């Protein structure tokens, strides 16, 4: 009986020790990152966690593997306060990796996105711009001759690993575009997607009110049907951005630029998108309102006034300028 009591005591002590090691919080009190490369074995993962002070003992992980299922996911993990090893184990199985958030609003162009990438700590602006101009095969199905991924980097909030490459980020954004575009009917014309994205990218920059987008789309459609220049400022601004000569306002020299993106000088659509449109603008480009409008201008309240002829348009512009002065 005495021996049995001793064995029982030892078992209880062992159980208590295991419970202490497995369930008692442990870890850093300051931000600590641990990067687990793909293909890392469980034993090495446990050693990495112990080496970085995330767990008290790698044997705790060995015990947890006996009682739990799951495979550790590769990636970078962030720890900033003590937690039980069981919680660390579960995070590794879930793949609860550390990511940086990148938000792309509707209407951002490639230059805006590149700046946002840099601001989020996901790489340099220059590297992102270089990649989006060289990895154009990503949209080969929509535009086999594209010189840029402009228009196909869908506006959304993304979560990327700090080690994500420009190509990885671009691939995710283009995939998100295809998911959104899958909700739309572009017909059987293989060029319809590219033309729609170009028109939607202009609509996105011209109007902020969702209900007015089909009307603006209708104006552009009417102008295209009559071989009239689209005469839209955002394309002039984009031409200046491409030439690295944008000075924050449109000058007479910008309106005289020979750039194919200058829709005051050239009829038809520009050669490519000028921004990355959202779903509402894509829908408007596919389903423009049927009207006789050929002109539009913003009013002082931020709404859009539409006109059927140049005389009415001039009156709308004059009213806008007077309201601005007031």
KOLPA-375363 format. One line per 5 residues: number of its first residue (from 1); their letters; for each residue x, y negated, z of N, C-alpha, C. Coordinates in steps of 0.2 Angstrom, whole numbers. Each point is the difference from the previous one (the first is absolute). Last residue first. Layout:
// KOLPA-375363
NUM) A) X:Y:Z:X:Y:Z:X:Y:Z; ...
//
This chain:
// KOLPA-375363
326) XXXXX) -97:-410:-274:-4:-2:6:2:4:6; 10:5:-20:2:-7:2:-4:-2:6; -6:20:-11:7:1:3:2:-7:3; -20:1:-12:-1:3:7:7:0:3; 0:-7:-22:-2:-5:4:-1:2:8
321) XXXXX) 7:15:-17:5:-4:2:-2:-6:4; -16:16:-8:5:3:5:5:-5:2; -15:-6:-16:-4:0:6:5:3:5; 7:0:-22:0:-7:3:-3:0:7; 0:20:-12:6:-2:2:1:-6:3
316) XXXXX) -21:6:-9:2:4:6:7:-1:2; -7:-10:-20:-3:-3:5:1:4:7; 9:9:-20:4:-7:2:-4:-3:6; -10:19:-9:6:2:4:3:-6:2; -18:-3:-15:-2:2:7:6:2:5
311) XXXXX) 5:-4:-23:-3:-6:3:-2:1:7; 7:18:-13:6:-4:2:-3:-6:4; -15:21:-1:3:-3:-5:5:-5:4; -13:16:12:-1:3:-6:4:-4:-6; 5:3:28:-3:-4:-5:0:4:-7
306) XXXXX) 3:2:30:0:3:-7:-3:-5:-5; 12:1:27:-5:-3:-4:1:2:-8; 7:9:27:2:0:-7:-6:-3:-4; 9:-3:27:-4:4:-4:2:-1:-8; 9:-11:20:3:6:-1:-4:5:-4
301) XXXXX) -5:-23:7:-2:4:5:4:7:-1; 1:-19:-15:4:-1:6:-1:5:5; -2:9:-24:-2:-6:3:3:-1:6; 9:13:-24:-2:0:7:-3:-6:3; -2:10:-26:4:-4:4:-2:1:8
296) XXXXX) -4:9:-28:-1:0:7:5:-4:4; -11:9:-27:4:-4:4:-2:1:7; -11:9:-18:6:1:-3:5:-4:5; -27:13:0:5:-5:3:7:1:-4; -22:11:-3:3:-4:-5:5:-4:3
291) XXXXX) -7:25:9:-2:-7:0:3:-3:-6; 0:24:14:-2:-2:-6:-3:-7:0; 19:13:16:-7:-3:0:-1:-2:-7; 18:20:5:-1:-7:0:-7:-2:-1; 13:22:6:-7:-2:-1:-1:-7:1
286) XXXXX) 22:10:1:-3:5:-4:-8:-2:-2; 14:-14:14:3:0:-7:-4:5:-4; -6:-1:22:-2:-6:-4:2:0:-7; 8:17:15:-7:1:-2:-3:-6:-4; 22:-2:9:-1:5:-5:-7:1:-2
281) XXXXX) 3:-14:18:2:-3:-7:0:5:-5; -5:8:21:-5:-5:-2:2:-3:-7; 16:14:12:-5:4:-4:-6:-5:-2; 24:-11:2:-4:5:4:-5:3:-4; 24:-10:-10:-7:-1:2:-3:5:4
276) XXXXX) 25:-11:-6:-3:6:2:-7:0:2; 14:-17:-18:0:2:7:-3:7:1; 4:-9:-21:4:-5:3:-1:0:8; -1:18:-24:-3:-3:6:4:-6:3; 5:4:-26:-1:4:6:-3:-3:6
271) XXXXX) 3:-10:-22:3:7:-1:-1:5:5; -18:-20:-3:7:0:0:3:7:0; -23:-6:-13:2:1:7:8:0:0; -13:-15:-18:0:7:2:2:1:7; 9:-21:-14:-6:3:0:0:7:3
266) XXXXX) 18:-21:4:-1:6:-4:-8:3:2; 9:-21:10:4:0:-7:-2:6:-4; -8:-3:22:-2:-6:-3:3:0:-7; 5:18:15:-7:0:-3:-3:-6:-3; 25:11:7:-3:-6:0:-7:0:-4
261) XXXXX) 16:18:2:-5:0:6:-3:-7:0; 17:5:-16:-6:4:-2:-5:0:6; 19:-20:-3:-1:7:3:-7:3:-2; 10:-22:-5:-1:5:-5:-2:7:2; -4:-26:12:4:6:0:-2:5:-6
256) XXXXX) -10:-21:8:2:0:-6:5:6:-1; -10:-6:20:-6:1:-4:2:1:-7; 16:-5:17:-3:7:1:-5:1:-5; 9:-21:0:5:4:-3:-3:8:1; -11:-18:11:-2:0:-7:5:5:-4
251) XXXXX) -4:6:26:2:-6:-4:-1:1:-7; -8:11:25:0:1:-7:2:-7:-3; 8:9:25:-6:-3:-4:1:0:-7; 15:11:15:-5:-1:5:-6:-4:-3; 20:8:-12:2:-5:4:-6:-2:5
246) XXXXX) 11:20:-18:-6:-2:4:2:-5:5; 14:14:-16:0:-8:0:-7:-2:3; 9:23:-6:3:-3:6:1:-7:0; -12:16:-15:6:-4:-3:4:-3:6; -20:12:5:4:5:-4:7:-4:-2
241) XXXXX) -17:-13:10:4:4:5:4:5:-4; -13:-14:-13:6:-4:3:3:4:5; -19:9:-10:6:-1:-5:6:-3:3; -20:1:13:4:7:-1:5:0:-5; -14:-19:2:4:1:6:4:6:0
236) XXXXX) -15:-3:-17:5:-5:0:5:0:5; -20:13:1:5:3:-4:6:-5:-2; -18:-8:15:4:6:3:5:3:-5; -16:-17:-8:6:-2:3:4:5:3; -16:1:-22:0:1:8:6:-1:3
231) XXXXX) -10:2:-25:2:-7:4:-1:1:7; -5:15:-20:-3:0:7:1:-6:4; -2:-1:-27:5:2:5:-4:0:7; -14:7:-22:3:-6:4:5:2:5; -14:14:-16:7:-1:-1:2:-7:2
226) XXXXX) -21:11:4:0:-5:-5:7:-2:-2; -4:18:15:-4:1:-5:0:-5:-6; 11:-3:21:3:4:-4:-4:2:-6; -10:-14:16:6:-3:-4:4:5:-4; -18:8:13:-2:-4:-5:5:-4:-4
221) XXXXX) 6:13:19:-2:5:-6:-3:-5:-6; 6:-11:20:6:2:-4:-2:5:-5; -17:-8:14:3:-5:-4:6:2:-4; -10:16:14:-5:-2:-6:3:-5:-4; 10:5:21:2:5:-5:-4:-1:-7
216) XXXXX) -5:-13:18:6:-2:-2:2:5:-6; -19:5:12:-1:-6:-4:6:-2:-3; 1:18:15:-3:2:-6:-1:-6:-5; 8:-5:22:5:3:-4:-3:3:-7; -11:-11:20:2:-4:-6:4:4:-5
211) XXXXX) -6:8:21:-6:0:-4:1:-4:-6; 17:2:17:-1:7:-4:-6:-1:-5; 17:-20:7:-7:3:2:-2:6:-4; 21:-13:-3:0:4:6:-7:3:3; 14:-7:-25:-6:-1:4:1:4:7
206) XXXXX) 18:-1:-17:-4:-6:-2:-6:-1:5; 16:19:0:3:-6:1:-4:-7:-1; -8:22:-5:2:0:7:3:-6:2; -5:4:-23:-6:-2:4:2:0:8; 16:7:-15:-1:-7:0:-6:-2:4
201) XXXXX) 6:22:-1:5:-3:4:-1:-8:-1; -14:15:-12:-2:0:7:5:-4:4; 4:4:-23:-6:-5:1:-1:-1:8; 16:16:-6:2:-6:-2:-5:-6:2; -6:23:2:5:-2:6:2:-7:-2
196) XXXXX) -12:10:-17:-4:-1:6:4:-3:6; 11:8:-19:-3:-6:-2:-5:-3:6; 11:22:2:5:-6:0:-4:-7:-1; -13:20:-1:2:-1:6:5:-6:1; -8:7:-21:-5:-3:3:2:-2:7
191) XXXXX) 11:13:-18:2:-7:1:-4:-3:5; -6:21:-9:6:1:4:3:-7:2; -26:7:-4:5:-4:-4:7:1:5; -23:8:5:5:5:-3:6:-3:-3; -14:-9:22:-2:2:-6:6:4:-3
186) XXXXX) -2:-10:22:4:-4:-5:-2:3:-7; -11:1:26:0:3:-6:3:-5:-5; 4:4:28:-2:-4:-6:-1:4:-6; 9:8:21:-7:-2:2:-3:-4:-6; 23:6:0:-4:6:-1:-7:-1:2
181) XXXXX) 17:-16:4:-2:0:-7:-5:6:-1; 11:-1:21:-5:-5:-1:-3:0:-7; 18:14:4:-6:2:4:-6:-5:0; 20:-5:-11:-3:5:-3:-6:3:4; 14:-16:10:-4:-3:-6:-4:5:-3
176) XXXXX) 15:8:16:-6:-4:3:-4:-3:-5; 20:9:-7:-4:5:2:-7:-2:3; 18:-15:-4:-3:2:-6:-5:5:1; 12:-6:19:-5:-6:-2:-3:2:-7; 16:15:9:-6:0:4:-5:-5:-2
171) XXXXX) 21:0:-11:-3:6:-2:-7:1:4; 16:-17:5:-4:-2:-6:-4:6:-2; 14:3:19:-6:-5:1:-4:-1:-6; 19:13:-2:-5:4:4:-6:-5:1; 19:-9:-11:-4:5:-4:-5:3:4
166) XXXXX) 15:-14:11:-5:-4:-4:-4:5:-4; 8:11:22:3:-4:-5:-5:-4:-5; 1:8:28:-4:0:-7:4:-3:-5; 4:1:25:5:3:-5:-3:1:-7; -13:-7:19:6:-5:-1:5:2:-5
161) XXXXX) -25:9:-2:6:1:4:5:-5:-1; -26:-6:-4:6:4:-3:5:1:5; -27:-7:-5:4:1:5:6:4:-2; -20:-19:-10:4:6:-1:4:1:6; -23:-13:-11:5:0:6:3:7:0
156) XXXXX) -10:-14:-23:-2:4:6:5:-1:6; -3:-4:-29:0:-4:7:-3:5:5; 13:9:-22:-6:-1:3:0:-4:6; 14:2:-22:2:1:7:-6:-2:4; 2:-2:-24:-2:6:2:2:2:7
151) XXXXX) 4:-21:-11:-7:1:-1:-2:7:2; 25:-4:-6:-5:-6:2:-7:3:-2; 22:10:-4:-5:4:4:-6:-5:2; 18:-2:-22:-1:-2:7:-6:4:3; 6:0:-23:6:-2:2:0:-1:8
146) XXXXX) -15:16:-18:0:-5:5:7:-2:2; -11:17:-17:5:-5:-2:1:-6:6; -16:19:2:7:3:-2:5:-5:-2; -23:0:15:4:-5:-5:7:3:-1; -16:13:11:-4:-6:-1:3:-4:-5
141) XXXXX) 11:20:6:-7:2:-2:-4:-6:-2; 22:-3:10:0:2:-7:-6:2:-3; 8:-9:23:-6:-2:-3:0:2:-8; 19:5:14:-6:1:4:-7:-1:-2; 21:-6:-11:-2:7:-2:-6:2:5
136) XXXXX) 14:-20:3:-6:-1:-4:-3:7:-2; 20:-9:14:-4:7:1:-7:-1:-3; 16:-18:0:3:5:-4:-4:7:1; -6:-21:10:1:-2:-8:3:6:-3; -4:0:23:-7:0:-3:1:-2:-7
131) XXXXX) 20:1:13:-4:6:0:-6:0:-4; 12:-20:5:3:4:-5:-3:7:-1; -9:-14:17:-1:-3:-7:3:4:-5; 5:6:22:-7:1:-2:-1:-2:-7; 21:-6:9:-1:7:-1:-7:2:-2
126) XXXXX) 4:-22:7:3:1:-7:-1:7:-2; -7:-6:22:-5:-3:-6:3:2:-6; 7:15:21:1:-7:-3:-5:-1:-6; -6:16:22:5:0:-6:1:-7:-3; -15:6:18:0:6:-3:5:0:-6
121) XXXXX) -9:-16:18:6:4:1:1:6:-4; -17:-18:-1:-1:5:4:6:5:2; 2:-19:-15:-2:-3:7:-2:6:4; 6:5:-22:5:-2:4:-1:-2:7; -18:6:-15:4:6:2:6:-2:4
116) XXXXX) -13:-17:-9:-3:3:6:3:6:2; 7:-11:-19:2:-4:6:-3:3:6; -5:10:-20:7:1:1:2:-4:6; -22:-3:-8:1:7:3:7:1:2; -5:-20:-12:-3:0:7:2:7:3
111) XXXXX) 6:-1:-22:4:-4:4:-2:-1:7; -13:11:-16:6:4:2:5:-4:4; -25:-8:2:4:2:-6:6:4:3; -26:-4:11:7:0:1:4:2:-7; -24:1:5:3:-5:-4:7:-2:1
106) XXXXX) -14:13:19:-2:0:-7:3:-7:-4; 14:10:21:-7:-3:-1:-1:0:-8; 16:15:17:0:-3:-7:-7:-3:-1; 17:10:22:-7:-2:-3:0:-4:-6; 15:18:16:1:-5:-5:-7:-1:-3
101) XXXXX) 14:12:23:-6:-2:-3:1:-5:-6; 15:20:12:0:-7:0:-7:-1:-5; 7:22:16:-1:-3:-6:0:-7:1; 6:25:13:0:-7:0:-1:-3:-7; -10:25:7:6:-4:-1:-1:-7:0
96) XXXXX) -11:23:6:-2:-7:2:6:-4:-1; -6:24:-4:3:-4:-5:-1:-7:2; -7:21:12:-5:-5:-4:3:-4:-6; 14:13:15:-4:5:-4:-5:-4:-4; 13:-12:15:4:3:-6:-4:5:-4
91) XXXXX) -10:-9:19:1:-6:-5:4:3:-6; -3:14:19:-6:0:-4:0:-6:-5; 18:3:15:-1:6:-4:-6:-1:-5; 4:-16:17:5:0:-6:-1:5:-5; -13:2:19:-3:-5:-4:5:-2:-6
86) XXXXX) 6:15:17:-5:3:-4:-3:-5:-5; 17:-7:16:2:4:-6:-5:3:-4; -6:-21:15:1:7:1:3:3:-7; 5:-26:4:-6:4:-1:2:7:1; 10:-28:2:0:8:2:-6:3:-1
81) XXXXX) 7:-21:-16:-2:1:7:0:8:2; 5:-9:-22:1:-6:4:-2:0:7; 5:13:-27:-2:2:7:2:-7:4; -3:10:-27:1:-5:4:-2:1:7; 8:14:-24:-5:-1:5:3:-5:5
76) XXXXX) 3:9:-27:2:-4:5:-5:-1:6; 2:22:-17:-1:-7:0:3:-3:5; -10:27:-6:6:-5:-1:-3:-7:0; -12:20:13:0:-3:-6:6:-5:-1; -6:25:13:2:-7:1:0:-3:-7
71) XXXXX) -17:20:6:7:-1:-2:1:-8:0; -18:20:14:2:-7:-4:7:0:-2; -14:12:22:1:1:-7:3:-7:-3; 2:10:26:-4:-4:-4:2:1:-7; 10:11:20:-7:-1:1:-5:-4:-5
66) XXXXX) 24:5:-1:-3:6:2:-7:0:1; 13:-20:-4:-1:4:-6:-3:7:1; 6:-14:18:-6:-2:-3:-1:4:-7; 20:4:13:-6:2:3:-7:-2:-4; 20:-8:-8:0:7:-1:-6:3:4
61) XXXXX) 4:-23:3:-2:1:-6:-1:8:-2; 10:-6:20:-7:-2:1:-3:1:-7; 23:2:2:-3:6:2:-8:-1:1; 16:-18:-4:-2:3:-6:-4:7:1; 0:-22:17:4:7:-1:-3:3:-7
56) XXXXX) -6:-22:8:5:1:5:4:7:-2; -10:-18:-18:-3:5:4:6:2:5; 3:-18:-14:-7:0:0:-3:5:4; 24:-7:-5:-3:-2:6:-8:0:0; 18:6:-17:-3:-7:0:-4:-2:6
51) XXXXX) 9:22:-3:6:-4:-1:-2:-7:0; -17:16:1:4:0:6:5:-5:0; -12:4:-20:-4:-3:5:3:-1:7; 11:12:-17:-1:-7:-2:-4:-4:5; 1:24:2:6:-3:2:1:-8:-2
46) XXXXX) -19:12:-6:0:0:7:6:-3:2; -2:4:-23:-4:-5:2:0:-1:8; 11:18:-9:4:-6:-1:-4:-6:2; -10:21:1:5:0:5:4:-7:-1; -17:6:-16:-3:-2:7:6:-1:5
41) XXXXX) 6:-5:-26:-2:6:4:-3:-3:7; 2:-14:-24:3:1:7:-3:6:4; -6:-10:-23:3:7:1:3:1:6; -3:-25:-7:-4:6:-2:4:6:0; 6:-19:18:1:1:-8:-5:6:-2
36) XXXXX) -2:-18:21:0:7:-1:0:1:-8; 5:-21:19:-1:2:-7:1:7:-1; -5:-18:21:3:6:-2:-2:2:-7; 0:-23:18:-2:3:-6:4:6:-1; -8:-19:20:5:5:-2:-3:4:-6
31) XXXXX) -4:-22:19:-2:3:-7:6:4:-2; -3:-2:26:1:-5:-5:-1:4:-7; -1:11:20:-5:-5:2:1:-6:-5; 4:29:-2:2:-7:1:-5:-5:2; -3:26:8:2:-4:-6:2:-7:1
26) XXXXX) -17:19:12:7:-1:0:1:-4:-7; -21:12:17:2:-5:-5:8:-1:1; -12:24:6:2:-7:3:2:-5:-5; -6:23:-5:-6:-4:0:2:-7:4; 16:19:-5:-5:0:-6:-5:-6:1
21) XXXXX) 16:5:18:4:-1:-6:-5:-2:-6; -9:7:20:3:-6:1:3:-2:-6; -9:21:1:-5:-5:-1:3:-7:1; 14:18:3:-2:0:-7:-5:-6:-1; 6:5:22:6:-3:-4:-2:-1:-7
16) XXXXX) -15:12:14:0:-8:1:6:-3:-3; -2:23:-2:-5:-3:-4:-1:-8:2; 17:13:11:1:0:-7:-5:-4:-4; -3:4:23:5:-5:-1:1:-1:-8; -14:17:6:-3:-6:1:4:-6:-1
11) XXXXX) 9:22:0:-4:-1:-6:-4:-7:0; 13:7:19:4:-2:-6:-4:-1:-6; -11:8:19:2:-7:1:5:-2:-6; -8:22:0:-5:-5:-1:2:-7:1; 15:17:5:-1:-1:-7:-5:-5:-2
6) XXXXX) 3:5:23:6:-4:-3:-1:-1:-7; -15:13:11:-1:-7:2:5:-4:-3; 2:23:-2:-6:-2:-5:-1:-8:2; 15:11:14:3:0:-7:-5:-3:-5; -7:5:22:4:-6:0:3:-1:-7
1) X) -13:19:3:-4:-6:0:4:-6:0
//
